[in-house]
Amino acid sequence: MVRLLLLLLSVLTVVSSWTAVGTRDARITWDLEGTPLQIKTNSSLGSNDVIKVGIFATDNIYLTYWAVNFSSPMQYSIQYCTGDWIDLPVQPPVAVDKVWTFKKTDTALIVTCNDVEVLNYVYADAANGACETESRMGGDVVQIVFWSEDTASEFYRAPGTSVRPIFSDHSSENRVRPI
């Protein structure tokens, strides 16, 4: 059994782990256009827990925030864009443990939950023209903050930082041999 465990550990490696959100309202350096943000939650549908992330440009310029409410149905809000809470176009999977990925481009905010796209919000579609300007969602993000109202976010990381095989080729020296 020990040999099997050692074998498994030698085949897999963790390239990064989750970081606890910790203190709310603290700025975190994050290039959101270059690196999407993953957030881990375990809030239940109908709990009204909230993910609430603020974004900042250079020189500490506040841009906006986005939020996801664990209401029933689940809803989202993007300050200066949506105004009020809006039902997510696609409801996330029912699993309590969720991994959310927030990807900001120059034109849209794309949100997935457990690998299911739940929102593809195009800034130009907002009734309020201020949403897509550089002073809001069109701006270049260099910092994020988990606001004190955020009751759902537990951990965060960059995507693609999970367990993966060490070996990258199929040469005989890298094959797992039977014990």
MARNU-697254 format. One line per 3 residues: number of its first residue (from 0); their letters; for each residue x, y, z of N, C-alpha, C, O. Coordinates in steps of 0.02 Angstrom, whole numbers, plus 32768, in hexadecimal, padded with zeros to 4 digits. Example, Ala and Ser with C-alpha at 12.3 -4.5 7.8 and 13.67 -1.06 7.14 Angstrom:
0) AS) 8294/7EE4/8186/8267/7F1F/8186/8294/7F5B/8186/82C8/7F5A/81A7  8282/7F90/8162/82AC/7FCB/8165/8285/8002/818A/829E/8039/8192 $
# end
This chain:
0) MVR) 8029/7FC4/8000/8000/8000/8000/802B/803F/8000/801D/806F/7FDD  8060/803E/8028/808D/8077/802C/80AF/8083/7FE9/80B6/80BC/7FD3  80C3/804C/7FC8/80E3/8053/7F86/80B3/8072/7F54/80C8/809B/7F2A $
3) LLL) 8074/805F/7F57/8042/807B/7F2A/8039/80C6/7F37/8035/80ED/7F08  8036/80D9/7F76/8030/811F/7F87/806D/8147/7F6E/8065/817D/7F52  80A8/812C/7F79/80E4/814E/7F61/80E5/8154/7F15/80FA/8187/7EF9 $
6) LLL) 80CD/8120/7EF3/80C9/8122/7EAB/809A/8159/7E94/80AA/817F/7E67  8060/815C/7EB3/8030/8191/7EA0/804C/81D6/7EAD/8043/8203/7E84  806E/81DF/7EE5/808B/8220/7EF3/80C2/8232/7EC2/80CC/826D/7EB3 $
9) SVL) 80E6/8201/7EA9/811B/820F/7E79/8100/8220/7E34/8122/8240/7E0C  80C3/820A/7E25/80A5/8216/7DE4/8081/8259/7DE1/807C/8278/7DAC  8068/8270/7E1A/8041/82AE/7E1B/8066/82E3/7E44/808A/82D3/7E73 $
12) TVV) 805C/8321/7E31/8077/8358/7E58/8045/8391/7E59/801F/839A/7E29  8044/83B5/7E8E/8017/83EF/7E92/8040/842C/7E7D/8073/843B/7E9C  8029/844F/7E49/804E/8489/7E30/8039/84C9/7E52/805E/84FA/7E4F $
15) SSW) 8001/84CA/7E72/7FEC/8504/7E99/7FB0/84F0/7EC3/7F8D/84C0/7EB3  7FA6/8514/7EF8/7F6D/8504/7F23/7F41/8542/7F2A/7F51/8578/7F12  7F0B/8538/7F4C/7EDD/856F/7F59/7EF8/859C/7F90/7F1B/8585/7FBD $
18) TAV) 7EE8/85DD/7F8B/7EFA/860D/7FBE/7EBA/8621/7FE3/7E88/8632/7FC3  7EBB/861F/8025/7E80/8633/804B/7E73/867E/8040/7EA2/86A6/803D  7E34/868F/8039/7E22/86D6/802E/7E39/8700/8069/7E53/8736/805F $
21) GTR) 7E30/86E8/80A6/7E49/870B/80E1/7E27/874E/80EC/7DEA/8753/80E9  7E4F/8781/80F9/7E35/87C3/810A/7E10/87E1/80CF/7E29/87E6/8097  7DD3/87F6/80DC/7DAB/8817/80A9/7DC2/8860/80A3/7DE3/887A/80D0 $
24) DAR) 7DB1/887E/806B/7DC2/88C5/805C/7E0D/88D1/8054/7E22/890B/8055  7E35/889D/804B/7E7D/88A4/8040/7E8B/889D/7FF5/7E72/886F/7FD5  7EB3/88CA/7FDA/7EC3/88C7/7F92/7EF4/888F/7F84/7F22/8881/7FAA $
27) ITW) 7EE8/886E/7F4B/7F12/8836/7F34/7F29/8847/7EED/7EFF/8855/7EC2  7F6A/8846/7EE1/7F83/8853/7E9E/7F6C/881B/7E70/7F78/87E0/7E7E  7F4B/882E/7E38/7F31/87FB/7E0A/7F26/881A/7DC6/7F00/884B/7DC0 $
30) DLE) 7F46/8800/7D93/7F3C/8816/7D4E/7F01/87EF/7D32/7F0A/87B9/7D15  7EC5/8809/7D3A/7E88/87E4/7D29/7E81/87D7/7CDE/7E63/87A5/7CCB  7E9C/8802/7CB3/7E99/87F5/7C6B/7EC8/87BC/7C57/7EB9/8796/7C29 $
33) GTP) 7F00/87B7/7C79/7F31/8783/7C68/7F25/8742/7C8E/7F39/870D/7C76  7F06/8746/7CC8/7EFD/870C/7CF2/7EB6/870A/7D0E/7EA6/8731/7D3C  7E8C/86DF/7CF4/7E48/86D9/7D11/7E4D/86C7/7D5C/7E80/86AE/7D73 $
36) LQI) 7E18/86D5/7D80/7E15/86C9/7DC8/7DE7/868E/7DD6/7DAD/868D/7DC0  7E00/865D/7DFC/7DD4/8627/7E13/7DC6/8630/7E5D/7DF2/8641/7E84  7D87/8625/7E6F/7D71/862C/7EB4/7D4E/85EB/7EC8/7D24/85D1/7EA3 $
39) KTN) 7D60/85D1/7F02/7D40/8594/7F1C/7D0E/85A8/7F51/7D1D/85CF/7F7F  7CD1/858C/7F4C/7C9C/8599/7F7C/7C7C/8556/7F90/7C83/8524/7F6E  7C59/8557/7FC9/7C30/851E/7FDC/7BEC/8535/7FF7/7BD0/8516/8024 $
42) SSL) 7BD2/856C/7FDC/7B92/8588/7FF1/7B59/8562/7FCF/7B60/854B/7F96  7B22/855D/7FF1/7AE8/853A/7FD7/7AB9/8569/7FB2/7AB4/85A4/7FC2  7A98/854E/7F80/7A64/8573/7F5C/7A30/858A/7F8F/7A18/8562/7FB8 $
45) GSN) 7A1D/85C9/7F8B/79EB/85E5/7FB9/7A07/8600/7FFA/79E2/861A/8023  7A49/85FA/8004/7A68/8613/8042/7A70/865F/8041/7A7A/867E/8076  7A6C/867D/8006/7A78/86C5/7FFC/7ABF/86DA/800E/7ACB/8715/8019 $
48) DVI) 7AED/86AA/8011/7B34/86BD/8015/7B45/86E0/7FD4/7B24/86D7/7FA1  7B7A/8708/7FD6/7B8C/8731/7F9C/7BD7/872E/7F8F/7BFF/8731/7FBD  7BE9/8726/7F4F/7C2D/8733/7F37/7C2D/877D/7F23/7C02/8791/7EFC $
51) KVG) 7C5C/87A5/7F3C/7C5E/87EC/7F29/7CA6/8801/7F22/7CCA/8808/7F53  7CBB/880C/7EE3/7D01/881C/7ED3/7D04/8861/7EB3/7CE4/886D/7E80  7D2C/888D/7ED1/7D39/88CE/7EB4/7D77/88CC/7E8A/7DA4/88A4/7E96 $
54) IFA) 7D7A/88F8/7E57/7DB5/88FA/7E2C/7DD0/8941/7E27/7DAA/8972/7E27  7E13/8947/7E23/7E35/8987/7E23/7E67/898A/7DEA/7E86/8958/7DD8  7E6E/89C6/7DCE/7EA1/89D4/7D9B/7EDF/89EF/7DBD/7EE3/89F3/7DFA $
57) TDN) 7F11/8A01/7D95/7F4E/8A1E/7DB0/7F3D/8A5E/7DD7/7F08/8A7B/7DCD  7F6B/8A72/7E02/7F62/8AAE/7E2C/7F26/8AA8/7E5A/7F08/8ADB/7E6C  7F14/8A6B/7E6D/7EDD/8A5E/7E9C/7E9A/8A79/7E85/7E70/8A8B/7EAE $
60) IYL) 7E8F/8A7C/7E44/7E4F/8A95/7E29/7E1C/8A5D/7E2A/7E25/8A29/7E0B  7DE6/8A69/7E50/7DB0/8A38/7E55/7D8A/8A36/7E13/7D77/8A6A/7DF8  7D7E/89F9/7DF9/7D59/89F1/7DBB/7D10/89DC/7DC8/7CE2/8A00/7DB6 $
63) TYW) 7D07/89A2/7DE8/7CC3/8989/7DF4/7CC8/894B/7E1F/7CFE/8939/7E37  7C90/8929/7E29/7C90/88E8/7E48/7C5F/88BB/7E24/7C33/88D3/7E00  7C68/887A/7E2C/7C35/884B/7E15/7C23/881F/7E51/7C4B/8816/7E7F $
66) AVN) 7BE6/8805/7E51/7BCE/87DD/7E89/7BA2/87A4/7E6F/7B81/87AB/7E3C  7BA3/876D/7E94/7B77/8734/7E87/7B53/8725/7EC8/7B72/871D/7EFC  7B10/8721/7EC4/7AE7/8714/7EFF/7ACD/86CC/7EFD/7AB1/86B7/7ECB $
69) FSS) 7AD8/86A8/7F33/7AC1/8663/7F39/7A77/8662/7F4C/7A63/8640/7F7C  7A4F/8687/7F27/7A06/8688/7F31/79E9/864E/7F0A/7A0D/8625/7EEE  79A8/864B/7F07/7987/8617/7EDF/7953/8639/7EB2/791F/864D/7ECA $
72) PMQ) 7962/863F/7E71/799D/8629/7E4C/79D9/8656/7E5B/79D2/868D/7E76  7A15/863F/7E48/7A51/8666/7E54/7A51/86A3/7E26/7A3A/86A0/7DED  7A6D/86DA/7E41/7A6D/871A/7E1D/7AB2/8739/7E1D/7ADF/8725/7E42 $
75) YSI) 7ABB/876B/7DF0/7AFA/8790/7DED/7AEB/87DA/7DE9/7AB4/87EF/7DD9  7B1F/8802/7DF7/7B1A/884A/7DF0/7B60/8864/7DDE/7B92/884C/7DF9  7B62/8894/7DB1/7BA1/88B6/7D9F/7B94/8900/7DA7/7B6D/891E/7D82 $
78) QYC) 7BB6/891E/7DD7/7BAC/8966/7DE5/7BB8/898E/7DA5/7BE7/8980/7D80  7B8E/89C0/7D99/7B8F/89EC/7D5E/7B78/89CA/7D1E/7B74/89EA/7CEA  7B68/8989/7D21/7B54/8965/7CE5/7B0C/894A/7CEA/7AE2/8958/7CBF $
81) TGD) 7AFF/8925/7D1F/7ABD/8904/7D24/7A8C/892A/7D50/7A50/8921/7D4A  7AA6/8952/7D7C/7A7A/8974/7DAB/7A65/8945/7DE3/7A85/8943/7E18  7A30/891E/7DD8/7A15/88F2/7E0C/7A2D/88AB/7E01/7A53/889D/7DD2 $
84) WID) 7A18/887E/7E2D/7A27/8837/7E25/7A01/881A/7DE9/79C7/882B/7DDE  7A23/87EF/7DC3/7A05/87CF/7D88/7A12/8784/7D8D/7A49/8770/7DA2  79E1/875B/7D7B/79EB/8713/7D7C/7A23/8700/7D4D/7A27/8719/7D15 $
87) LPV) 7A4F/86D3/7D63/7A82/86B9/7D36/7A60/8697/7CFB/7A30/8672/7D05  7A77/86A3/7CBD/7A57/8685/7C82/7A57/8639/7C84/7A28/8618/7C6D  7A8C/861C/7CA1/7A91/85D3/7CAA/7A9D/85C8/7CF4/7ACE/85E2/7D10 $
90) QPP) 7A73/85A2/7D14/7A7C/8594/7D5B/7AB6/8562/7D64/7ABC/8532/7D3D  7AE0/856E/7D96/7B19/8542/7DA0/7B06/84FC/7DB6/7ACD/84F0/7DCA  7B36/84CE/7DB2/7B28/848A/7DCA/7B12/848B/7E14/7B23/84BA/7E38 $
93) VAV) 7AEE/8459/7E29/7AD1/8458/7E6C/7B04/8446/7EA2/7AF5/844E/7EDE  7B3E/842E/7E91/7B70/841B/7EC3/7B7D/8457/7EF2/7B80/8490/7EDC  7B84/8449/7F33/7B91/847E/7F63/7BD7/8499/7F59/7BE1/84D6/7F58 $
96) DKV) 7C09/846D/7F51/7C4E/8483/7F45/7C53/849B/7EFD/7C48/8475/7ECE  7C65/84DB/7EF6/7C67/84F9/7EB3/7CAA/851B/7EA8/7CC8/8538/7ED5  7CC2/8517/7E69/7CFC/853D/7E54/7CE4/856C/7E1D/7CCF/8557/7DE8 $
99) WTF) 7CE8/85AD/7E2C/7CD3/85E1/7DFD/7D10/85FD/7DDA/7D44/8607/7DFA  7D0B/8608/7D99/7D41/8627/7D73/7D27/8667/7D55/7CF5/8666/7D30  7D48/869F/7D64/7D35/86E1/7D4A/7D6C/86F7/7D1A/7DA5/8700/7D2D $
102) KKT) 7D58/8700/7CDB/7D87/8715/7CA7/7D6F/8757/7C8C/7D38/875D/7C72  7D9A/878A/7C91/7D89/87CD/7C77/7DB0/87D9/7C37/7DED/87D3/7C35  7D8C/87EB/7C02/7DAB/87FF/7BC4/7D9D/8849/7BBA/7D7E/8869/7BE4 $
105) DTA) 7DB4/8865/7B82/7DA6/88AB/7B73/7D5C/88B8/7B67/7D44/88F0/7B6C  7D37/8883/7B55/7CF1/888C/7B41/7CBE/8865/7B6B/7C82/8872/7B66  7CD5/8836/7B95/7CA4/880C/7BB9/7CC0/87F1/7BFA/7CFD/87ED/7C04 $
108) LIV) 7C92/87DF/7C27/7CA2/87B9/7C63/7C84/8774/7C5A/7C47/876D/7C51  7CAE/8741/7C5C/7C98/86FC/7C51/7CA0/86D6/7C93/7CD6/86D6/7CB1  7C69/86B8/7CA9/7C69/8695/7CEA/7C56/864C/7CDE/7C23/863D/7CBF $
111) TCN) 7C7F/861F/7CF9/7C6E/85D8/7CF8/7C6A/85BF/7D40/7C8A/85DB/7D6D  7C42/858C/7D4A/7C3D/856B/7D8B/7C42/8520/7D80/7C1A/8503/7D5C  7C74/8502/7D9F/7C81/84BA/7D95/7C83/84A9/7D4A/7C65/8477/7D35 $
114) DVE) 7CA4/84D3/7D23/7CAF/84CA/7CDB/7C70/84D4/7CB1/7C71/84C3/7C76  7C3B/84F0/7CCD/7BFF/8500/7CA7/7BFB/854C/7CA1/7BFC/8570/7CD3  7BF8/8566/7C63/7BF2/85AF/7C5A/7BAD/85C6/7C71/7B7A/85B0/7C55 $
117) VLN) 7BAC/85F2/7CA4/7B6D/860A/7CBF/7B5E/8652/7CAB/7B26/8669/7CB0  7B92/8676/7C93/7B89/86BC/7C7F/7BBF/86CF/7C4C/7BF9/86C0/7C55  7BA9/86F1/7C17/7BD7/8710/7BE7/7BBB/8756/7BDC/7B94/8762/7BAE $
120) YVY) 7BCF/8783/7C08/7BB2/87C7/7C0A/7BDB/87F5/7BDD/7C15/8804/7BEC  7BBE/880B/7BA6/7BDE/8839/7B77/7BD0/8880/7B8F/7B96/8895/7B94  7C05/88A7/7B9F/7BFD/88E9/7BBB/7BD2/8917/7B8F/7BAB/893F/7BA9 $
123) ADA) 7BD8/8910/7B4E/7BB3/893B/7B1F/7B68/892F/7B24/7B40/8959/7B0F  7B53/88F6/7B40/7B0C/88E6/7B46/7AEB/890A/7B81/7AAE/8908/7B88  7B12/892A/7BAB/7AF7/894B/7BE6/7ACD/8987/7BD2/7ADD/89AB/7BA2 $
126) ANG) 7A96/8991/7BF5/7A6B/89CB/7BE8/7A91/8A0B/7BF8/7A84/8A40/7BDA  7AC0/8A07/7C26/7AE8/8A40/7C3B/7B2A/8A3F/7C14/7B51/8A10/7C1C  7B37/8A70/7BEB/7B74/8A73/7BC3/7BB4/8A76/7BEB/7BEA/8A6B/7BD0 $
129) ACE) 7BAF/8A86/7C2C/7BEB/8A8C/7C55/7C0C/8A49/7C62/7C46/8A46/7C77  7BE9/8A13/7C56/7C03/89D0/7C64/7C42/89C0/7C3C/7C71/89A4/7C57  7C43/89D1/7BFC/7C7A/89BB/7BD1/7CB3/89EE/7BCC/7CE4/89E1/7BAA $
132) TES) 7CAD/8A27/7BEE/7CE2/8A59/7BEA/7D20/8A41/7C10/7D1C/8A14/7C39  7D58/8A61/7C01/7D96/8A4E/7C24/7D92/8A5E/7C6E/7DB7/8A41/7C96  7D64/8A8B/7C81/7D5E/8A9B/7CC8/7D36/8A66/7CEE/7D2E/8A6C/7D2B $
135) RMG) 7D1E/8A33/7CCB/7CF7/89FE/7CEB/7D11/89BA/7CD4/7D4D/89AB/7CDC  7CE7/8990/7CB7/7CFB/894B/7CA5/7D2E/894A/7C6D/7D52/8918/7C65  7D34/897E/7C45/7D65/8980/7C10/7DAB/8990/7C28/7DDB/898C/7C01 $
138) GDV) 7DB2/89A3/7C67/7DF3/89B6/7C82/7E20/897A/7C8E/7E09/8942/7C94  7E61/8988/7C93/7E94/8955/7C9E/7E99/8948/7CEA/7EAC/8974/7D0F  7E8A/890B/7CFF/7E88/88FA/7D46/7ECD/88E4/7D5E/7EED/88B9/7D3F $
141) VQI) 7EE4/8901/7D96/7F23/88ED/7DB4/7F1B/88D5/7DFC/7F4A/88B9/7E19  7EE1/88E1/7E1A/7ED4/88CA/7E5E/7E8B/88B4/7E64/7E5E/88CD/7E42  7E81/8883/7E91/7E3D/886E/7EA3/7E36/8874/7EEF/7E67/887A/7F13 $
144) VFW) 7DF8/8873/7F05/7DEA/8873/7F4D/7DAB/884A/7F59/7D7A/8850/7F34  7DAD/8820/7F8C/7D70/87FD/7FA2/7D50/882A/7FD6/7D6B/8832/800E  7D18/8849/7FC6/7CF7/8879/7FF2/7CDE/8857/8031/7CD4/881A/8033 $
147) SED) 7CD4/887F/8066/7CBC/8864/80A6/7C77/8844/809F/7C65/8818/80C7  7C50/8858/806D/7C0D/883A/8062/7C12/87F4/8043/7BE0/87D1/803D  7C4E/87E1/802E/7C59/879F/800F/7C57/876A/8046/7C85/8765/806F $
150) TAS) 7C22/8742/8046/7C1A/870E/8079/7C24/86C8/805B/7C20/8697/8080  7C31/86C4/801B/7C36/8682/7FF9/7C7D/866E/7FE7/7C8D/8632/7FEB  7CA7/869C/7FD4/7CEA/868B/7FBC/7D16/8671/7FF4/7D1E/8692/8028 $
153) EFY) 7D31/8635/7FEB/7D5D/8618/801D/7DA6/8617/8007/7DD2/8627/802F  7DB1/8605/7FC8/7DF5/85FF/7FAD/7DF6/861C/7F67/7DC3/8621/7F46  7E33/862E/7F4F/7E3A/8646/7F0B/7E7D/862D/7EEF/7EAB/861B/7F15 $
156) RAP) 7E82/862E/7EAC/7EC0/861C/7E8A/7EB9/862E/7E40/7E84/8642/7E29  7EEF/8625/7E1C/7EEE/862A/7DD3/7ED8/85E6/7DB8/7EE9/85B3/7DD5  7EB2/85E4/7D80/7E9D/85A3/7D65/7ED9/857B/7D4B/7F0E/8597/7D3D $
159) GTS) 7ECD/853B/7D44/7F02/8510/7D29/7F36/84FD/7D5C/7F69/84E1/7D4A  7F29/850C/7D9B/7F59/84FC/7DCF/7F3E/84C3/7DF9/7F2E/84CB/7E34  7F3B/8489/7DDA/7F21/844E/7DFD/7F54/8416/7DF7/7F8C/8420/7DE0 $
162) VRP) 7F40/83DC/7E0C/7F6D/83A2/7E09/7F75/838C/7DC1/7F43/8387/7D9C  7FB3/837E/7DAC/7FBF/8367/7D68/7FFB/8337/7D67/8024/833A/7D95  8000/830E/7D35/8039/82DF/7D31/807B/8303/7D29/807F/8338/7D0A $
165) IFS) 80AF/82E6/7D47/80F2/8302/7D3F/810D/82F2/7CF9/812C/831D/7CDA  8101/82B6/7CE1/811F/829F/7CA3/80FC/82BD/7C67/80BE/82C1/7C65  8123/82D1/7C36/8105/82F1/7BFB/8110/82C9/7BBB/80F4/82DA/7B87 $
168) DHS) 8138/8293/7BBE/8141/826B/7B81/8134/8222/7B91/8125/8210/7BCB  8138/81F9/7B60/8127/81B2/7B69/8165/8185/7B63/815D/814A/7B54  81A0/819F/7B70/81DB/8175/7B6C/81D8/813F/7BA2/81B7/8148/7BD6 $
171) SEN) 81FB/8109/7B97/81F7/80D0/7BC6/820F/80E4/7C0B/81F7/80C8/7C3D  823F/8112/7C10/8258/8124/7C52/8225/814B/7C7B/822B/814F/7CB8  81F2/8168/7C5A/81C0/818E/7C7E/817F/8168/7C89/8150/8183/7CA5 $
174) RVR) 817D/812B/7C73/8140/8104/7C7C/813C/80E9/7CC3/816F/80D9/7CE1  8100/80E4/7CDB/80F6/80C4/7D1C/80FD/8079/7D13/80DB/805C/7CE8  8127/805B/7D3A/8132/8013/7D35/810C/7FF0/7D6C/8103/800B/7DA2 $
177) PI) 80F4/7FB3/7D5E/80D1/7F8E/7D93/8100/7F80/7DCD/813D/7F7B/7DC4  80E3/7F79/7E07/810B/7F6B/7E43/8118/7F22/7E4A/8139/7F0C/7E79 $
# end
